């Protein structure tokens, strides 16, 4: 699923909302990846969120 083009501010807000009350599952990961894909390849926010998603997935695996 691709979101319409968003600003970095909108991506950050959507990211916070996505993870605020949801458990990690395939749907959440897919939505998070779509948000990351909306950002320019050189964006520092893209790199930060990509690293954060990897860490969140590791934590979710450890809890399972």
PDB file of N, CA, C, O and CB in Angstrom:
ATOM      1  N   UNK A   1       0.851  -1.167   0.000  1.00  0.00           N
ATOM      2  CA  UNK A   1       0.000   0.000   0.000  1.00  0.00           C
ATOM      3  C   UNK A   1       0.901   1.236   0.000  1.00  0.00           C
ATOM      4  O   UNK A   1       1.820   1.332   0.814  1.00  0.00           O
ATOM      5  CB  UNK A   1      -0.971  -0.005   1.226  1.00  0.00           C
ATOM      6  N   UNK A   2       0.649   2.166  -0.893  1.00  0.00           N
ATOM      7  CA  UNK A   2       1.401   3.413  -0.943  1.00  0.00           C
ATOM      8  C   UNK A   2       0.515   4.536  -0.446  1.00  0.00           C
ATOM      9  O   UNK A   2      -0.645   4.653  -0.840  1.00  0.00           O
ATOM     10  CB  UNK A   2       1.913   3.706  -2.377  1.00  0.00           C
ATOM     11  N   UNK A   3       1.071   5.356   0.419  1.00  0.00           N
ATOM     12  CA  UNK A   3       0.371   6.541   0.871  1.00  0.00           C
ATOM     13  C   UNK A   3       0.602   7.632  -0.169  1.00  0.00           C
ATOM     14  O   UNK A   3       1.600   7.589  -0.888  1.00  0.00           O
ATOM     15  CB  UNK A   3       0.856   6.987   2.294  1.00  0.00           C
ATOM     16  N   UNK A   4      -0.303   8.613  -0.264  1.00  0.00           N
ATOM     17  CA  UNK A   4      -0.022   9.745  -1.150  1.00  0.00           C
ATOM     18  C   UNK A   4       1.245  10.438  -0.672  1.00  0.00           C
ATOM     19  O   UNK A   4       1.641  10.279   0.483  1.00  0.00           O
ATOM     20  CB  UNK A   4      -1.220  10.745  -1.188  1.00  0.00           C
ATOM     21  N   UNK A   5       1.880  11.199  -1.542  1.00  0.00           N
ATOM     22  CA  UNK A   5       3.107  11.887  -1.162  1.00  0.00           C
ATOM     23  C   UNK A   5       2.879  12.732   0.080  1.00  0.00           C
ATOM     24  O   UNK A   5       1.950  13.537   0.146  1.00  0.00           O
ATOM     25  CB  UNK A   5       3.617  12.759  -2.315  1.00  0.00           C
ATOM     26  N   UNK A   6       3.738  12.533   1.051  1.00  0.00           N
ATOM     27  CA  UNK A   6       3.624  13.217   2.331  1.00  0.00           C
ATOM     28  C   UNK A   6       4.903  13.986   2.627  1.00  0.00           C
ATOM     29  O   UNK A   6       5.974  13.635   2.132  1.00  0.00           O
ATOM     30  CB  UNK A   6       3.323  12.217   3.459  1.00  0.00           C
ATOM     31  N   UNK A   7       4.791  15.017   3.422  1.00  0.00           N
ATOM     32  CA  UNK A   7       5.972  15.720   3.885  1.00  0.00           C
ATOM     33  C   UNK A   7       6.621  14.900   4.997  1.00  0.00           C
ATOM     34  O   UNK A   7       6.008  13.975   5.530  1.00  0.00           O
ATOM     35  CB  UNK A   7       5.615  17.153   4.379  1.00  0.00           C
ATOM     36  N   UNK A   8       7.859  15.238   5.343  1.00  0.00           N
ATOM     37  CA  UNK A   8       8.524  14.532   6.437  1.00  0.00           C
ATOM     38  C   UNK A   8       7.753  14.706   7.739  1.00  0.00           C
ATOM     39  O   UNK A   8       7.677  13.778   8.545  1.00  0.00           O
ATOM     40  CB  UNK A   8       9.964  15.032   6.604  1.00  0.00           C
ATOM     41  N   UNK A   9       7.194  15.866   7.944  1.00  0.00           N
ATOM     42  CA  UNK A   9       6.406  16.122   9.156  1.00  0.00           C
ATOM     43  C   UNK A   9       5.184  15.209   9.195  1.00  0.00           C
ATOM     44  O   UNK A   9       4.855  14.656  10.245  1.00  0.00           O
ATOM     45  CB  UNK A   9       5.969  17.606   9.221  1.00  0.00           C
ATOM     46  N   UNK A  10       4.515  15.050   8.064  1.00  0.00           N
ATOM     47  CA  UNK A  10       3.341  14.185   7.996  1.00  0.00           C
ATOM     48  C   UNK A  10       3.717  12.715   8.190  1.00  0.00           C
ATOM     49  O   UNK A  10       2.991  11.962   8.840  1.00  0.00           O
ATOM     50  CB  UNK A  10       2.626  14.370   6.658  1.00  0.00           C
ATOM     51  N   UNK A  11       4.849  12.316   7.624  1.00  0.00           N
ATOM     52  CA  UNK A  11       5.319  10.942   7.795  1.00  0.00           C
ATOM     53  C   UNK A  11       5.608  10.678   9.269  1.00  0.00           C
ATOM     54  O   UNK A  11       5.215   9.639   9.801  1.00  0.00           O
ATOM     55  CB  UNK A  11       6.583  10.680   6.938  1.00  0.00           C
ATOM     56  N   UNK A  12       6.292  11.609   9.930  1.00  0.00           N
ATOM     57  CA  UNK A  12       6.614  11.447  11.349  1.00  0.00           C
ATOM     58  C   UNK A  12       5.347  11.350  12.192  1.00  0.00           C
ATOM     59  O   UNK A  12       5.275  10.530  13.108  1.00  0.00           O
ATOM     60  CB  UNK A  12       7.481  12.612  11.837  1.00  0.00           C
ATOM     61  N   UNK A  13       4.356  12.173  11.896  1.00  0.00           N
ATOM     62  CA  UNK A  13       3.096  12.135  12.646  1.00  0.00           C
ATOM     63  C   UNK A  13       2.358  10.818  12.391  1.00  0.00           C
ATOM     64  O   UNK A  13       1.818  10.221  13.322  1.00  0.00           O
ATOM     65  CB  UNK A  13       2.198  13.336  12.258  1.00  0.00           C
ATOM     66  N   UNK A  14       2.332  10.375  11.163  1.00  0.00           N
ATOM     67  CA  UNK A  14       1.678   9.112  10.827  1.00  0.00           C
ATOM     68  C   UNK A  14       2.393   7.942  11.492  1.00  0.00           C
ATOM     69  O   UNK A  14       1.756   6.984  11.930  1.00  0.00           O
ATOM     70  CB  UNK A  14       1.637   8.913   9.304  1.00  0.00           C
ATOM     71  N   UNK A  15       3.723   8.024  11.565  1.00  0.00           N
ATOM     72  CA  UNK A  15       4.532   6.983  12.205  1.00  0.00           C
ATOM     73  C   UNK A  15       4.167   6.859  13.688  1.00  0.00           C
ATOM     74  O   UNK A  15       3.938   5.761  14.196  1.00  0.00           O
ATOM     75  CB  UNK A  15       6.043   7.294  12.046  1.00  0.00           C
ATOM     76  N   UNK A  16       4.119   8.005  14.369  1.00  0.00           N
ATOM     77  CA  UNK A  16       3.761   7.997  15.790  1.00  0.00           C
ATOM     78  C   UNK A  16       2.368   7.408  16.001  1.00  0.00           C
ATOM     79  O   UNK A  16       2.155   6.606  16.910  1.00  0.00           O
ATOM     80  CB  UNK A  16       3.825   9.421  16.367  1.00  0.00           C
ATOM     81  N   UNK A  17       1.431   7.810  15.159  1.00  0.00           N
ATOM     82  CA  UNK A  17       0.061   7.308  15.276  1.00  0.00           C
ATOM     83  C   UNK A  17       0.015   5.798  15.001  1.00  0.00           C
ATOM     84  O   UNK A  17      -0.704   5.066  15.680  1.00  0.00           O
ATOM     85  CB  UNK A  17      -0.877   8.062  14.300  1.00  0.00           C
ATOM     86  N   UNK A  18       0.766   5.344  14.026  1.00  0.00           N
ATOM     87  CA  UNK A  18       0.768   3.929  13.657  1.00  0.00           C
ATOM     88  C   UNK A  18       1.208   3.043  14.813  1.00  0.00           C
ATOM     89  O   UNK A  18       0.653   1.964  15.021  1.00  0.00           O
ATOM     90  CB  UNK A  18       1.673   3.701  12.461  1.00  0.00           C
ATOM     91  N   UNK A  19       2.207   3.497  15.564  1.00  0.00           N
ATOM     92  CA  UNK A  19       2.753   2.669  16.631  1.00  0.00           C
ATOM     93  C   UNK A  19       2.221   3.026  18.015  1.00  0.00           C
ATOM     94  O   UNK A  19       2.613   2.393  18.996  1.00  0.00           O
ATOM     95  CB  UNK A  19       4.241   2.777  16.632  1.00  0.00           C
ATOM     96  N   UNK A  20       1.357   4.002  18.124  1.00  0.00           N
ATOM     97  CA  UNK A  20       0.914   4.451  19.440  1.00  0.00           C
ATOM     98  C   UNK A  20       0.053   3.427  20.173  1.00  0.00           C
ATOM     99  O   UNK A  20       0.153   3.308  21.394  1.00  0.00           O
ATOM    100  CB  UNK A  20       0.151   5.732  19.301  1.00  0.00           C
ATOM    101  N   UNK A  21      -0.780   2.693  19.464  1.00  0.00           N
ATOM    102  CA  UNK A  21      -1.693   1.789  20.158  1.00  0.00           C
ATOM    103  C   UNK A  21      -1.837   0.440  19.470  1.00  0.00           C
ATOM    104  O   UNK A  21      -2.795  -0.290  19.728  1.00  0.00           O
ATOM    105  CB  UNK A  21      -3.042   2.430  20.283  1.00  0.00           C
ATOM    106  N   UNK A  22      -0.907   0.109  18.609  1.00  0.00           N
ATOM    107  CA  UNK A  22      -1.024  -1.144  17.884  1.00  0.00           C
ATOM    108  C   UNK A  22       0.112  -2.079  18.228  1.00  0.00           C
ATOM    109  O   UNK A  22       1.228  -1.660  18.533  1.00  0.00           O
ATOM    110  CB  UNK A  22      -1.059  -0.893  16.392  1.00  0.00           C
ATOM    111  N   UNK A  23      -0.205  -3.354  18.168  1.00  0.00           N
ATOM    112  CA  UNK A  23       0.836  -4.356  18.321  1.00  0.00           C
ATOM    113  C   UNK A  23       1.495  -4.572  16.973  1.00  0.00           C
ATOM    114  O   UNK A  23       0.894  -4.329  15.926  1.00  0.00           O
ATOM    115  CB  UNK A  23       0.265  -5.684  18.883  1.00  0.00           C
ATOM    116  N   UNK A  24       2.724  -5.028  17.009  1.00  0.00           N
ATOM    117  CA  UNK A  24       3.436  -5.309  15.768  1.00  0.00           C
ATOM    118  C   UNK A  24       2.809  -6.520  15.092  1.00  0.00           C
ATOM    119  O   UNK A  24       2.654  -7.576  15.704  1.00  0.00           O
ATOM    120  CB  UNK A  24       4.946  -5.548  16.034  1.00  0.00           C
ATOM    121  N   UNK A  25       2.453  -6.355  13.833  1.00  0.00           N
ATOM    122  CA  UNK A  25       2.003  -7.463  13.002  1.00  0.00           C
ATOM    123  C   UNK A  25       2.382  -7.129  11.564  1.00  0.00           C
ATOM    124  O   UNK A  25       2.938  -6.065  11.293  1.00  0.00           O
ATOM    125  CB  UNK A  25       0.451  -7.712  13.151  1.00  0.00           C
ATOM    126  N   UNK A  26       2.084  -8.031  10.654  1.00  0.00           N
ATOM    127  CA  UNK A  26       2.488  -7.827   9.259  1.00  0.00           C
ATOM    128  C   UNK A  26       1.871  -6.567   8.652  1.00  0.00           C
ATOM    129  O   UNK A  26       2.512  -5.887   7.851  1.00  0.00           O
ATOM    130  CB  UNK A  26       2.100  -9.036   8.426  1.00  0.00           C
ATOM    131  N   UNK A  27       0.643  -6.258   9.025  1.00  0.00           N
ATOM    132  CA  UNK A  27      -0.029  -5.071   8.487  1.00  0.00           C
ATOM    133  C   UNK A  27       0.663  -3.788   8.954  1.00  0.00           C
ATOM    134  O   UNK A  27       0.882  -2.873   8.160  1.00  0.00           O
ATOM    135  CB  UNK A  27      -1.511  -5.055   8.911  1.00  0.00           C
ATOM    136  N   UNK A  28       1.000  -3.726  10.225  1.00  0.00           N
ATOM    137  CA  UNK A  28       1.682  -2.543  10.770  1.00  0.00           C
ATOM    138  C   UNK A  28       3.049  -2.382  10.124  1.00  0.00           C
ATOM    139  O   UNK A  28       3.445  -1.268   9.780  1.00  0.00           O
ATOM    140  CB  UNK A  28       1.825  -2.649  12.306  1.00  0.00           C
ATOM    141  N   UNK A  29       3.774  -3.480   9.958  1.00  0.00           N
ATOM    142  CA  UNK A  29       5.092  -3.425   9.328  1.00  0.00           C
ATOM    143  C   UNK A  29       4.966  -2.939   7.887  1.00  0.00           C
ATOM    144  O   UNK A  29       5.772  -2.126   7.434  1.00  0.00           O
ATOM    145  CB  UNK A  29       5.777  -4.808   9.372  1.00  0.00           C
ATOM    146  N   UNK A  30       3.967  -3.430   7.170  1.00  0.00           N
ATOM    147  CA  UNK A  30       3.764  -3.005   5.774  1.00  0.00           C
ATOM    148  C   UNK A  30       3.432  -1.512   5.689  1.00  0.00           C
ATOM    149  O   UNK A  30       3.940  -0.808   4.816  1.00  0.00           O
ATOM    150  CB  UNK A  30       2.636  -3.832   5.122  1.00  0.00           C
ATOM    151  N   UNK A  31       2.584  -1.038   6.591  1.00  0.00           N
ATOM    152  CA  UNK A  31       2.239   0.388   6.596  1.00  0.00           C
ATOM    153  C   UNK A  31       3.461   1.234   6.955  1.00  0.00           C
ATOM    154  O   UNK A  31       3.684   2.292   6.367  1.00  0.00           O
ATOM    155  CB  UNK A  31       1.087   0.664   7.590  1.00  0.00           C
ATOM    156  N   UNK A  32       4.242   0.766   7.915  1.00  0.00           N
ATOM    157  CA  UNK A  32       5.454   1.493   8.309  1.00  0.00           C
ATOM    158  C   UNK A  32       6.437   1.560   7.138  1.00  0.00           C
ATOM    159  O   UNK A  32       7.042   2.601   6.882  1.00  0.00           O
ATOM    160  CB  UNK A  32       6.122   0.817   9.536  1.00  0.00           C
ATOM    161  N   UNK A  33       6.586   0.439   6.435  1.00  0.00           N
ATOM    162  CA  UNK A  33       7.498   0.422   5.289  1.00  0.00           C
ATOM    163  C   UNK A  33       7.013   1.360   4.193  1.00  0.00           C
ATOM    164  O   UNK A  33       7.822   2.008   3.529  1.00  0.00           O
ATOM    165  CB  UNK A  33       7.641  -1.001   4.737  1.00  0.00           C
ATOM    166  N   UNK A  34       5.705   1.437   3.998  1.00  0.00           N
ATOM    167  CA  UNK A  34       5.149   2.365   3.006  1.00  0.00           C
ATOM    168  C   UNK A  34       5.448   3.814   3.379  1.00  0.00           C
ATOM    169  O   UNK A  34       5.751   4.638   2.516  1.00  0.00           O
ATOM    170  CB  UNK A  34       3.632   2.160   2.871  1.00  0.00           C
ATOM    171  N   UNK A  35       5.358   4.115   4.668  1.00  0.00           N
ATOM    172  CA  UNK A  35       5.697   5.472   5.103  1.00  0.00           C
ATOM    173  C   UNK A  35       7.167   5.766   4.825  1.00  0.00           C
ATOM    174  O   UNK A  35       7.509   6.845   4.340  1.00  0.00           O
ATOM    175  CB  UNK A  35       5.389   5.657   6.604  1.00  0.00           C
ATOM    176  N   UNK A  36       8.027   4.811   5.132  1.00  0.00           N
ATOM    177  CA  UNK A  36       9.465   4.987   4.882  1.00  0.00           C
ATOM    178  C   UNK A  36       9.710   5.182   3.390  1.00  0.00           C
ATOM    179  O   UNK A  36      10.505   6.035   2.995  1.00  0.00           O
ATOM    180  CB  UNK A  36      10.273   3.766   5.408  1.00  0.00           C
ATOM    181  N   UNK A  37       9.033   4.400   2.569  1.00  0.00           N
ATOM    182  CA  UNK A  37       9.217   4.478   1.112  1.00  0.00           C
ATOM    183  C   UNK A  37       8.785   5.818   0.539  1.00  0.00           C
ATOM    184  O   UNK A  37       9.188   6.178  -0.567  1.00  0.00           O
ATOM    185  CB  UNK A  37       8.445   3.370   0.432  1.00  0.00           C
ATOM    186  N   UNK A  38       7.962   6.564   1.284  1.00  0.00           N
ATOM    187  CA  UNK A  38       7.518   7.881   0.843  1.00  0.00           C
ATOM    188  C   UNK A  38       8.617   8.932   0.931  1.00  0.00           C
ATOM    189  O   UNK A  38       8.519   9.999   0.324  1.00  0.00           O
ATOM    190  CB  UNK A  38       6.334   8.320   1.660  1.00  0.00           C
ATOM    191  N   UNK A  39       9.654   8.626   1.683  1.00  0.00           N
ATOM    192  CA  UNK A  39      10.721   9.606   1.912  1.00  0.00           C
ATOM    193  C   UNK A  39      11.831   9.469   0.873  1.00  0.00           C
ATOM    194  O   UNK A  39      12.060   8.392   0.322  1.00  0.00           O
ATOM    195  CB  UNK A  39      11.303   9.443   3.322  1.00  0.00           C
ATOM    196  N   UNK A  40      12.509  10.578   0.621  1.00  0.00           N
ATOM    197  CA  UNK A  40      13.640  10.572  -0.306  1.00  0.00           C
ATOM    198  C   UNK A  40      14.716   9.615   0.208  1.00  0.00           C
ATOM    199  O   UNK A  40      14.889   9.477   1.419  1.00  0.00           O
ATOM    200  CB  UNK A  40      14.219  12.005  -0.483  1.00  0.00           C
ATOM    201  N   UNK A  41      15.436   8.957  -0.693  1.00  0.00           N
ATOM    202  CA  UNK A  41      16.480   8.016  -0.267  1.00  0.00           C
ATOM    203  C   UNK A  41      17.537   8.641   0.643  1.00  0.00           C
ATOM    204  O   UNK A  41      18.083   7.959   1.510  1.00  0.00           O
ATOM    205  CB  UNK A  41      17.156   7.434  -1.477  1.00  0.00           C
ATOM    206  N   UNK A  42      17.826   9.911   0.460  1.00  0.00           N
ATOM    207  CA  UNK A  42      18.868  10.560   1.253  1.00  0.00           C
ATOM    208  C   UNK A  42      18.343  11.207   2.542  1.00  0.00           C
ATOM    209  O   UNK A  42      19.107  11.822   3.285  1.00  0.00           O
ATOM    210  CB  UNK A  42      19.554  11.605   0.416  1.00  0.00           C
ATOM    211  N   UNK A  43      17.064  11.068   2.798  1.00  0.00           N
ATOM    212  CA  UNK A  43      16.450  11.703   3.960  1.00  0.00           C
ATOM    213  C   UNK A  43      16.964  11.100   5.267  1.00  0.00           C
ATOM    214  O   UNK A  43      16.932   9.881   5.437  1.00  0.00           O
ATOM    215  CB  UNK A  43      14.931  11.573   3.889  1.00  0.00           C
ATOM    216  N   UNK A  44      17.439  11.941   6.193  1.00  0.00           N
ATOM    217  CA  UNK A  44      17.837  11.432   7.512  1.00  0.00           C
ATOM    218  C   UNK A  44      16.661  10.773   8.251  1.00  0.00           C
ATOM    219  O   UNK A  44      16.853   9.803   8.984  1.00  0.00           O
ATOM    220  CB  UNK A  44      18.412  12.575   8.365  1.00  0.00           C
ATOM    221  N   UNK A  45      15.454  11.298   8.056  1.00  0.00           N
ATOM    222  CA  UNK A  45      14.280  10.709   8.686  1.00  0.00           C
ATOM    223  C   UNK A  45      14.053   9.291   8.160  1.00  0.00           C
ATOM    224  O   UNK A  45      13.682   8.399   8.923  1.00  0.00           O
ATOM    225  CB  UNK A  45      13.035  11.584   8.438  1.00  0.00           C
ATOM    226  N   UNK A  46      14.270   9.082   6.876  1.00  0.00           N
ATOM    227  CA  UNK A  46      14.118   7.744   6.292  1.00  0.00           C
ATOM    228  C   UNK A  46      15.060   6.760   6.978  1.00  0.00           C
ATOM    229  O   UNK A  46      14.659   5.654   7.340  1.00  0.00           O
ATOM    230  CB  UNK A  46      14.391   7.776   4.769  1.00  0.00           C
ATOM    231  N   UNK A  47      16.298   7.163   7.150  1.00  0.00           N
ATOM    232  CA  UNK A  47      17.284   6.280   7.780  1.00  0.00           C
ATOM    233  C   UNK A  47      16.933   6.017   9.248  1.00  0.00           C
ATOM    234  O   UNK A  47      17.086   4.896   9.732  1.00  0.00           O
ATOM    235  CB  UNK A  47      18.693   6.893   7.675  1.00  0.00           C
ATOM    236  N   UNK A  48      16.469   7.037   9.944  1.00  0.00           N
ATOM    237  CA  UNK A  48      16.099   6.876  11.356  1.00  0.00           C
ATOM    238  C   UNK A  48      14.915   5.934  11.505  1.00  0.00           C
ATOM    239  O   UNK A  48      14.934   5.036  12.348  1.00  0.00           O
ATOM    240  CB  UNK A  48      15.768   8.237  11.984  1.00  0.00           C
ATOM    241  N   UNK A  49      13.878   6.135  10.685  1.00  0.00           N
ATOM    242  CA  UNK A  49      12.691   5.299  10.794  1.00  0.00           C
ATOM    243  C   UNK A  49      12.970   3.866  10.361  1.00  0.00           C
ATOM    244  O   UNK A  49      12.415   2.924  10.926  1.00  0.00           O
ATOM    245  CB  UNK A  49      11.564   5.880   9.962  1.00  0.00           C
ATOM    246  N   UNK A  50      13.824   3.702   9.367  1.00  0.00           N
ATOM    247  CA  UNK A  50      14.198   2.361   8.926  1.00  0.00           C
ATOM    248  C   UNK A  50      14.895   1.607  10.061  1.00  0.00           C
ATOM    249  O   UNK A  50      14.609   0.435  10.308  1.00  0.00           O
ATOM    250  CB  UNK A  50      15.114   2.432   7.682  1.00  0.00           C
ATOM    251  N   UNK A  51      15.804   2.289  10.741  1.00  0.00           N
ATOM    252  CA  UNK A  51      16.503   1.668  11.876  1.00  0.00           C
ATOM    253  C   UNK A  51      15.529   1.380  13.014  1.00  0.00           C
ATOM    254  O   UNK A  51      15.605   0.334  13.658  1.00  0.00           O
ATOM    255  CB  UNK A  51      17.648   2.579  12.374  1.00  0.00           C
ATOM    256  N   UNK A  52      14.623   2.309  13.253  1.00  0.00           N
ATOM    257  CA  UNK A  52      13.639   2.133  14.322  1.00  0.00           C
ATOM    258  C   UNK A  52      12.725   0.943  14.031  1.00  0.00           C
ATOM    259  O   UNK A  52      12.406   0.167  14.932  1.00  0.00           O
ATOM    260  CB  UNK A  52      12.802   3.412  14.498  1.00  0.00           C
ATOM    261  N   UNK A  53      12.308   0.801  12.778  1.00  0.00           N
ATOM    262  CA  UNK A  53      11.450  -0.320  12.410  1.00  0.00           C
ATOM    263  C   UNK A  53      12.178  -1.644  12.628  1.00  0.00           C
ATOM    264  O   UNK A  53      11.595  -2.594  13.150  1.00  0.00           O
ATOM    265  CB  UNK A  53      10.996  -0.194  10.946  1.00  0.00           C
ATOM    266  N   UNK A  54      13.432  -1.710  12.236  1.00  0.00           N
ATOM    267  CA  UNK A  54      14.218  -2.929  12.460  1.00  0.00           C
ATOM    268  C   UNK A  54      14.281  -3.269  13.947  1.00  0.00           C
ATOM    269  O   UNK A  54      14.123  -4.429  14.329  1.00  0.00           O
ATOM    270  CB  UNK A  54      15.643  -2.764  11.895  1.00  0.00           C
ATOM    271  N   UNK A  55      14.511  -2.268  14.775  1.00  0.00           N
ATOM    272  CA  UNK A  55      14.596  -2.485  16.215  1.00  0.00           C
ATOM    273  C   UNK A  55      13.244  -2.926  16.786  1.00  0.00           C
ATOM    274  O   UNK A  55      13.193  -3.832  17.619  1.00  0.00           O
ATOM    275  CB  UNK A  55      15.077  -1.208  16.916  1.00  0.00           C
ATOM    276  N   UNK A  56      12.172  -2.306  16.355  1.00  0.00           N
ATOM    277  CA  UNK A  56      10.846  -2.682  16.831  1.00  0.00           C
ATOM    278  C   UNK A  56      10.505  -4.117  16.434  1.00  0.00           C
ATOM    279  O   UNK A  56       9.875  -4.842  17.204  1.00  0.00           O
ATOM    280  CB  UNK A  56       9.791  -1.718  16.281  1.00  0.00           C
ATOM    281  N   UNK A  57      10.915  -4.525  15.248  1.00  0.00           N
ATOM    282  CA  UNK A  57      10.663  -5.895  14.798  1.00  0.00           C
ATOM    283  C   UNK A  57      11.468  -6.889  15.641  1.00  0.00           C
ATOM    284  O   UNK A  57      10.968  -7.967  15.961  1.00  0.00           O
ATOM    285  CB  UNK A  57      11.019  -6.049  13.298  1.00  0.00           C
ATOM    286  N   UNK A  58      12.701  -6.543  16.003  1.00  0.00           N
ATOM    287  CA  UNK A  58      13.515  -7.417  16.863  1.00  0.00           C
ATOM    288  C   UNK A  58      12.859  -7.572  18.225  1.00  0.00           C
ATOM    289  O   UNK A  58      12.769  -8.684  18.747  1.00  0.00           O
ATOM    290  CB  UNK A  58      14.947  -6.855  17.022  1.00  0.00           C
ATOM    291  N   UNK A  59      12.403  -6.473  18.805  1.00  0.00           N
ATOM    292  CA  UNK A  59      11.756  -6.515  20.111  1.00  0.00           C
ATOM    293  C   UNK A  59      10.483  -7.369  20.041  1.00  0.00           C
ATOM    294  O   UNK A  59      10.219  -8.164  20.943  1.00  0.00           O
ATOM    295  CB  UNK A  59      11.426  -5.081  20.601  1.00  0.00           C
ATOM    296  N   UNK A  60       9.706  -7.206  18.983  1.00  0.00           N
ATOM    297  CA  UNK A  60       8.470  -7.979  18.824  1.00  0.00           C
ATOM    298  C   UNK A  60       8.786  -9.471  18.706  1.00  0.00           C
ATOM    299  O   UNK A  60       8.056 -10.301  19.248  1.00  0.00           O
ATOM    300  CB  UNK A  60       7.684  -7.497  17.581  1.00  0.00           C
ATOM    301  N   UNK A  61       9.849  -9.810  18.013  1.00  0.00           N
ATOM    302  CA  UNK A  61      10.255 -11.224  17.887  1.00  0.00           C
ATOM    303  C   UNK A  61      10.652 -11.801  19.224  1.00  0.00           C
ATOM    304  O   UNK A  61      10.336 -12.952  19.525  1.00  0.00           O
ATOM    305  CB  UNK A  61      11.416 -11.369  16.902  1.00  0.00           C
ATOM    306  N   UNK A  62      11.345 -11.010  20.035  1.00  0.00           N
ATOM    307  CA  UNK A  62      11.797 -11.490  21.343  1.00  0.00           C
ATOM    308  C   UNK A  62      10.609 -11.718  22.266  1.00  0.00           C
ATOM    309  O   UNK A  62      10.654 -12.608  23.116  1.00  0.00           O
ATOM    310  CB  UNK A  62      12.781 -10.488  21.980  1.00  0.00           C
ATOM    311  N   UNK A  63       9.558 -10.942  22.118  1.00  0.00           N
ATOM    312  CA  UNK A  63       8.379 -11.083  22.975  1.00  0.00           C
ATOM    313  C   UNK A  63       7.518 -12.271  22.562  1.00  0.00           C
ATOM    314  O   UNK A  63       6.750 -12.795  23.368  1.00  0.00           O
ATOM    315  CB  UNK A  63       7.549  -9.807  22.939  1.00  0.00           C
ATOM    316  N   UNK A  64       7.645 -12.692  21.319  1.00  0.00           N
ATOM    317  CA  UNK A  64       6.798 -13.788  20.805  1.00  0.00           C
ATOM    318  C   UNK A  64       7.247 -15.134  21.318  1.00  0.00           C
ATOM    319  O   UNK A  64       6.646 -16.154  20.983  1.00  0.00           O
ATOM    320  CB  UNK A  64       6.804 -13.802  19.285  1.00  0.00           C
TER     321      UNK A  64
END
